[in-house]
Amino acid sequence: MNLFLITLLAGSIGISLLTDLQRQKIPNAVTFPTMVLAVGYHSVSSGLSGFSFSAAGLALAIALFIVPYLHGGMGAGDVKLMGAAGAILGPKGICIVSILAVLSGGVYGMILFAMNPKYTASLLRRLWVTFRTFVLTQQLILIPRGMNEEHPALRYAVPIALGAFGYMFMKITGYDPLLEMLAGKP
């Protein structure tokens, strides 16, 4: 990765992280220009193969995260931010970022549950009732949370940032855990 791409990725992820933490929103004014700059850069520097690389990363990132968005697991800004990262990093890079983001998102979610024991207990009760109802009736009936029940907000820009910065660290240092694992190194 060259300095332009590192700066573009770090800048767009950093701004998105701050706005997501402050306002629970990732602005289009960050994601769309990042996509255009990334596709343009790769196209100019590597021609049609650069365009294909960048467009494939963009499309793959959106394809990977559109389903969680459609099920309410994340916002559209999160999907667009992953798309922007995919346009910079290409298909292989966005796959690694996605794995790192999902893993760190799981840890982040567990921390949120640990910090909100009342909500966690309520969620577990609702899941138990849903499971019990399904076993007895063979009908999946989801129990919604109460109208006044506060729930922790998972700002998915946090795990996306951890995934992207983790990937950049691996690229800059030359560390590839997959190659290490295949080579049998601990």
N, C-alpha and C positions, 0 to 999 in steps of 0.2 A: 504494500500500500504506500502510495506517495503522500506527501505532506498535504496536498490539496484535498484528497479523499479523507484523510484522517481528520483534518480540520472541519470539513463538511459534515462528516458523521458525528464527531464530538460536539460541534456547535448545534446541530439540529436535535441531537439526543439531549444535550444539556438544557437548551431552551424548552424543549418539550417536557422534560422532567420538572423543571421549575414551574411551568404553567399548569401542569397536571397536579402538582402538589398544592399550588396556591388556589387554583380555580376549578380543578377537576375537568380540565379541557386541554386538548392538544390542538393548537391552531393550524388551520389550513395554510395560513401564511408561512408556516415553517415547513410542513410536509410536502406540499405541492412544488414549491421552488426547489426543494432538495431533490425530489424525483426528477424534475426537468434538468437541473444542473448535473446530476449523476448520469442520466441517460445521455445528455449532450456531451459530457466530458468523455465518457467511454466511447461514444460514437466518433468524436473528433480524434481521440488518441489511438483508437484501434479499428476504425471503420465499421463495416457491417458486423464483424465478429464482436466488437465492443458493444455495439447496439444490442445484439442478440444476448450477450452476457448480462447486460444491465436490465434489459426488458424481461429476461427469464427470471432474474432475481426478484424484480418487482412483482411479477405475476405469481411466482411461487410463494412469496411472503404473504400476499393478499389471499391466495388460495388456502394457505395454512391457517390463517387467522380469521377468515370470514365466517366459518362455522361457529367458533366461540362468540363472535359478535352477534350473529343471528340468534343465538340462544341467550343473549343478555349477559354473557360472561365478561365482556369488555366493550369499550366504546369504539366508535368508528375512527376516532383520532388515533387510537392504539393500532388499529389495522393499517391506517395510512402511514403511521410512523414506521411500522415494520416494512411496509412497501418501500418507503424511502430508503431504509437501511438495505433492503434487498437490491434496490437499484444501484447502490454504491458497492455492495459486497458480492453480488452475483448469487447464483443458486447454492453452491457449496457453503459460502459464507453465511447466507441467511439460514441454512439448515442448522449450522452450528450455533448461531445466535439464537434461533428458535428453541433449540434444546436447552441452552443455558438459561434463556428467559423463562421457559416453563419450569425448569428445576428451581430457579431462584424465586419464581412466583409461588411455587408450592411451599417453600420455606417461609416466604413473606406471609402467605395465607395462614400458615400454622402460627406464626408469631402474632398475627392479628387475632386469631381465635384465642390464643393464650392470654392476650391482653384484654379480651372482652368475654369473660367467662359466662355472664348472663346470656348473651346472645348465643354463645356456643352451646350452652345447655338447652336453650329454646330450640335451636336448629336440630340438635340431636333428638330431642323429643318429637319434633315434627317428622324427622326422617324415620324414627321408630314407628310412629303411627302410620306413616305412608307404607312402610315395609309390611307391617302387621296387616293392614287393610289389603294390600296386594296378595299376601299369602292366603288370607281368608276368602277373598272375593275374586281373585285373579283380575282385578281392575286397578290400574295405576292411577291413584288419586293423590295429587300433590297437595300438601297442606301449606297454604301461604303463611307468611309471617304476619303478625298482628299489625294493624294500621299504625299504631303508635310505637311499635317496637323499633328501636334504633339498631342499625346494623353497621358494622365496620365497612369502610369503603376501601377497596383494594385499588390503589392507583397503579395501573399496569405499566406506566412509564418507568416505574422503579425497576421491575424485573427486566424490562426491555433494555434499560440503561446498563444494568449489571451484565446482561448477555452480550450487548454490543461492546462494552468496554472490556469484558473478559475476552471476547474474540480479538479485539484490537491488541490486547496484551499478548495473546498467543501468536498473532501474526508478527508483531514487532520483535518478540523474543525468539521466534522460531519454534516455539513449543507446540507440538501437535499431539494431544493425548491419544488420538486414534492410532497414529503411527507408533507411539510408545507402547500401546496395548498390543498391537499386532506384532511388534518386535519382541514382546515378552519382557519388556523392562518394567520394573515396579514404579 
